[in-house]
């Protein structure tokens, strides 16, 4: 996200308010010209003030901000660098250097500047830095300054424990230890900008994921994804349009192929960011999983904004599935076509030394198409629509080890309650991850 005129003007007037009452006229004219959007004239006034003998960090800062707005990044960087050791202006200069590094397509450098602000005494600077760190984690990158800056990658290694890997009722497990297991995960993600900028260009992206259980090999998961996206501005929104293909395997056997279209649009409103997304997918199951064939429509609305010392993320999701479903030889019917609604809230709180605490909860309601006909866990044969609700909550902590290396610990609790007891379960998962950004 580039530095907006509103944010620039706000920071500039913050500086102007802090300037001495006897500031020379060119300085005052420069701030007025900047507020009016005439950045060339503002620069001329600020340079006139300096040539007239005015000194001090407020003028240096205003020159840096104006040069940044005009796209003269080297000159702006030179101004901000002069302020880094200033006890009053050093932190706000670091924020500007981080924003400029993003604009130049140097996300790793931007992360370094923002990380230094996560323990700032200024709540405003902490919130701004955390918002940018969060945005970089989800959609990193900006205008490329060199070919090597076009690409970005992430590698994550995880070790975890799952108390109920089968996701079954405890009563269906022969003893307490049958459903529990430890696992290891590998997740690799990357993107490469083919053309243009992050705000207006094309990029390739993809990931590979694998989970391996220590004992329950039949539950091992693997998936691969590759896609292409077009990013562009439209009517004040940042828009993404693209597609992706994904394949998934269970226990070493391929289950489905998925073709997905992605439509996403994002815009800032005040201190918050609204994201709307539509993702229709078509699934094609292998011979043993033909009942998964069909469509899924997914609609997302997400609102992210700072609240007090935290960043809050609110989610509403609607999912509509139209699958083949499963009919068995004994006239059983198992629906795989749910209509689901999810409400979610997530919060992140910065701590000392760059640590952060995060927590969240998602509540999901599901209603399946058709009357399911199956034998329930109590041995009774039932025929009725399948309904359920799931509450998934978690708490975690993120610890920066190095500028590109991060440790993430998390505990998650899931409670799934349905009118068919065979689908009711609860589980606890604990994991420790190490992530590295290339």
ZAMARGU-4260 file (C-alpha; in steps of 0.2 Angstrom, whole numbers, plus 5000, padded with zeros to 4 digits):
<rodrens>
0) 5000/5000/5000 | 5007/5017/4995 | 5008/5032/5007 | 4991/5040/5005 | 4988/5059/5003
5) 4978/5058/5019 | 4992/5050/5029 | 5005/5061/5022 | 4995/5077/5026 | 4992/5071/5043
10) 5010/5067/5047 | 5015/5084/5039 | 5003/5094/5049 | 5009/5084/5064 | 5027/5091/5060
15) 5020/5109/5057 | 5011/5109/5073 | 5027/5105/5082 | 5037/5118/5073 | 5042/5134/5083
20) 5029/5148/5082 | 5042/5159/5073 | 5045/5148/5059 | 5049/5157/5043 | 5036/5161/5030
25) 5042/5149/5016 | 5040/5135/5029 | 5022/5139/5032 | 5019/5142/5013 | 5027/5124/5010
30) 5015/5116/5022 | 5000/5125/5014 | 5006/5120/4997 | 5008/5102/5002 | 4991/5101/5009
35) 4984/5108/4993 | 4992/5094/4983 | 5005/5105/4975 | 5021/5095/4979 | 5032/5104/4967
40) 5028/5121/4975 | 5029/5114/4992 | 5047/5108/4988 | 5052/5125/4982 | 5046/5133/4998
45) 5055/5121/5009 | 5071/5123/4999 | 5069/5142/5000 | 5067/5140/5019 | 5083/5130/5020
50) 5093/5142/5008 | 5086/5156/5019 | 5095/5149/5034 | 5081/5139/5043 | 5088/5123/5050
55) 5081/5109/5061 | 5073/5092/5060 | 5055/5098/5056 | 5062/5106/5039 | 5072/5090/5036
60) 5057/5079/5038 | 5045/5090/5028 | 5058/5090/5013 | 5059/5071/5015 | 5040/5068/5014
65) 5038/5080/4999 | 5053/5072/4990 | 5045/5055/4993 | 5028/5061/4986 | 5037/5067/4971
70) 5045/5050/4968 | 5063/5056/4971 | 5067/5042/4983 | 5086/5044/4984 | 5084/5062/4989
75) 5070/5058/5001 | 5080/5044/5009 | 5095/5055/5012 | 5084/5067/5021 | 5076/5054/5032
80) 5093/5046/5036 | 5099/5062/5044 | 5085/5060/5057 | 5087/5042/5063 | 5098/5047/5078
85) 5086/5061/5083 | 5077/5056/5099 | 5061/5065/5093 | 5061/5062/5075 | 5070/5045/5073
90) 5055/5034/5074 | 5044/5044/5062 | 5058/5044/5050 | 5060/5025/5051 | 5041/5024/5047
95) 5044/5034/5031 | 5059/5024/5026 | 5049/5008/5028 | 5035/5015/5017 | 5048/5020/5004
100) 5056/5003/5004 | 5039/4995/5001 | 5036/5008/4986 | 5053/5003/4979 | 5049/4984/4980
105) 5061/4980/4995 | 5049/4971/5007 | 5063/4964/5018 | 5071/4981/5021 | 5053/4987/5025
110) 5051/4974/5038 | 5067/4979/5046 | 5061/4997/5048 | 5044/4992/5054 | 5050/4979/5067
115) 5061/4993/5075 | 5044/5002/5078 | 5035/4988/5086 | 5040/4993/5104 | 5039/5012/5101
120) 5032/5023/5115 | 5020/5030/5102 | 5004/5020/5100 | 5000/5028/5083 | 5017/5023/5076
125) 5015/5005/5084 | 4999/5003/5075 | 5005/5009/5059 | 5020/4998/5059 | 5010/4983/5064
130) 4997/4986/5050 | 5011/4987/5037 | 5019/4971/5044 | 5002/4962/5043 | 4999/4968/5025
135) 5017/4963/5020 | 5013/4945/5027 | 4997/4944/5016 | 5002/4952/5000 | 5020/4958/5001
140) 5029/4968/4988 | 5028/4985/4979 | 5035/4993/4964 | 5051/4984/4959 | 5067/4993/4959
145) 5077/4978/4952 | 5074/4961/4945 | 5080/4952/4961 | 5066/4961/4970 | 5052/4954/4959
150) 5051/4938/4969 | 5047/4933/4987 | 5046/4916/4996 | 5043/4909/5013 | 5047/4892/5020
155) 5039/4886/5036 | 5043/4870/5046 | 5031/4864/5060 | 5030/4851/5073 | 5013/4848/5081
160) 5002/4837/5092 | 4984/4833/5087 | 4973/4825/5101 | 4960/4818/5088 | 4968/4817/5071
165) 4953/4807/5064 | 4940/4820/5070 | 4929/4807/5077 | 4918/4806/5093 | 4929/4800/5107
170) 4917/4786/5110 | 4921/4779/5093 | 4939/4777/5097 | 4944/4761/5105 | 4955/4769/5118
175) 4961/4787/5122 | 4977/4786/5112 | 4970/4779/5096 | 4965/4796/5088 | 4980/4806/5095
180) 4996/4808/5086 | 5011/4820/5083 | 5014/4827/5066 | 5027/4837/5056 | 5022/4850/5042
185) 5032/4858/5028 | 5024/4874/5019 | 5033/4883/5005 | 5025/4898/4996 | 5032/4910/4983
190) 5027/4923/4971 | 5036/4931/4956 | 5031/4947/4948 | 5030/4945/4929 | 5026/4962/4923
195) 5022/4979/4930 | 5020/4984/4949 | 5012/4976/4964 | 4998/4989/4961 | 4996/4986/4943
200) 5004/4971/4936 | 5005/4952/4934 | 5012/4939/4946 | 5014/4920/4947 | 5011/4912/4964
205) 5010/4895/4971 | 5013/4884/4987 | 5017/4866/4992 | 5010/4859/5008 | 5013/4842/5017
210) 5008/4835/5034 | 5015/4819/5040 | 5009/4810/5055 | 5020/4799/5066 | 5009/4784/5066
215) 4993/4788/5057 | 5000/4787/5039 | 4983/4786/5031 | 4979/4804/5037 | 4995/4811/5028
220) 4990/4826/5018 | 4999/4834/5003 | 4993/4848/4992 | 5001/4858/4978 | 4994/4875/4971
225) 5000/4886/4956 | 4991/4901/4949 | 4992/4918/4940 | 4985/4935/4945 | 4982/4952/4938
230) 4982/4967/4950 | 4975/4984/4945 | 4968/4999/4953 | 4949/5002/4949 | 4938/5016/4956
235) 4949/5018/4971 | 4950/5000/4975 | 4965/4988/4973 | 4958/4973/4962 | 4965/4956/4960
240) 4959/4944/4946 | 4966/4927/4943 | 4965/4909/4944 | 4974/4894/4952 | 4974/4875/4950
245) 4977/4864/4965 | 4979/4845/4968 | 4976/4836/4985 | 4981/4819/4992 | 4977/4809/5007
250) 4987/4795/5013 | 4997/4795/4998 | 4982/4794/4986 | 4976/4808/4976 | 4959/4814/4980
255) 4954/4829/4970 | 4959/4842/4958 | 4953/4860/4960 | 4952/4874/4947 | 4948/4891/4956
260) 4945/4908/4950 | 4950/4922/4962 | 4941/4939/4962 | 4947/4951/4976 | 4945/4970/4979
265) 4952/4980/4994 | 4951/4998/4999 | 4955/5008/5015 | 4941/5018/5024 | 4948/5029/5038
270) 4959/5018/5049 | 4952/5002/5042 | 4954/4991/5027 | 4939/4982/5018 | 4942/4967/5008
275) 4929/4958/4997 | 4932/4942/4988 | 4923/4929/4977 | 4931/4913/4974 | 4921/4900/4963
280) 4929/4883/4962 | 4926/4867/4952 | 4932/4850/4960 | 4936/4834/4951 | 4938/4819/4962
285) 4948/4803/4957 | 4938/4787/4955 | 4936/4783/4973 | 4931/4801/4977 | 4918/4805/4963
290) 4906/4811/4976 | 4916/4827/4978 | 4914/4832/4960 | 4905/4849/4958 | 4906/4867/4962
295) 4909/4878/4977 | 4905/4896/4978 | 4914/4906/4992 | 4911/4924/4996 | 4921/4934/5009
300) 4920/4951/5018 | 4934/4956/5029 | 4937/4971/5039 | 4954/4975/5047 | 4957/4990/5058
305) 4967/4995/5074 | 4958/4995/5090 | 4967/5003/5106 | 4983/4993/5106 | 4978/4979/5095
310) 4974/4975/5077 | 4957/4968/5074 | 4951/4957/5059 | 4933/4953/5057 | 4927/4940/5044
315) 4910/4935/5037 | 4911/4920/5024 | 4897/4912/5014 | 4901/4895/5006 | 4889/4886/4994
320) 4893/4869/4988 | 4884/4859/4974 | 4893/4842/4974 | 4889/4824/4967 | 4886/4817/4985
325) 4888/4799/4989 | 4875/4785/4987 | 4880/4768/4994 | 4875/4751/4989 | 4864/4749/5005
330) 4854/4764/5000 | 4864/4776/5011 | 4865/4794/5006 | 4879/4805/5012 | 4878/4824/5007
335) 4894/4833/5003 | 4885/4849/4998 | 4884/4861/5013 | 4879/4879/5014 | 4890/4886/5027
340) 4891/4903/5035 | 4906/4908/5046 | 4909/4923/5058 | 4926/4926/5064 | 4936/4938/5074
345) 4955/4939/5076 | 4966/4951/5086 | 4985/4954/5087 | 4993/4963/5102 | 5011/4969/5101
350) 5022/4965/5116 | 5040/4970/5121 | 5055/4966/5110 | 5045/4963/5094 | 5035/4949/5101
355) 5016/4948/5097 | 5001/4939/5105 | 4987/4934/5093 | 4971/4925/5096 | 4955/4922/5087
360) 4939/4912/5085 | 4928/4906/5070 | 4910/4900/5072 | 4903/4891/5057 | 4885/4885/5054
365) 4883/4871/5041 | 4867/4864/5033 | 4869/4850/5020 | 4857/4848/5005 | 4846/4833/5005
370) 4841/4820/5018 | 4856/4810/5024 | 4852/4792/5026 | 4865/4783/5037 | 4868/4772/5052
375) 4873/4784/5067 | 4886/4780/5080 | 4872/4773/5092 | 4868/4760/5079 | 4852/4768/5074
380) 4848/4771/5055 | 4843/4789/5053 | 4836/4799/5039 | 4836/4818/5040 | 4845/4834/5034
385) 4862/4836/5042 | 4865/4852/5052 | 4880/4856/5062 | 4890/4870/5070 | 4909/4872/5073
390) 4918/4883/5085 | 4937/4884/5082 | 4947/4896/5094 | 4966/4898/5096 | 4979/4908/5104
395) 4997/4910/5099 | 5013/4920/5101 | 5026/4926/5087 | 5044/4929/5091 | 5056/4937/5079
400) 5073/4928/5080 | 5081/4937/5066 | 5075/4950/5053 | 5069/4936/5042 | 5067/4922/5054
405) 5052/4920/5065 | 5046/4908/5078 | 5027/4904/5080 | 5019/4894/5094 | 5000/4891/5094
410) 4986/4881/5103 | 4970/4878/5094 | 4953/4870/5101 | 4940/4864/5090 | 4922/4859/5095
415) 4911/4852/5081 | 4893/4848/5086 | 4880/4840/5073 | 4863/4832/5073 | 4871/4815/5067
420) 4882/4810/5082 | 4895/4802/5071 | 4900/4819/5065 | 4902/4826/5082 | 4919/4828/5089
425) 4932/4839/5099 | 4950/4841/5097 | 4965/4851/5103 | 4980/4855/5093 | 4997/4862/5098
430) 5011/4867/5086 | 5028/4876/5085 | 5033/4883/5068 | 5049/4891/5062 | 5047/4903/5047
435) 5060/4911/5035 | 5057/4924/5022 | 5068/4924/5007
</rodrens>
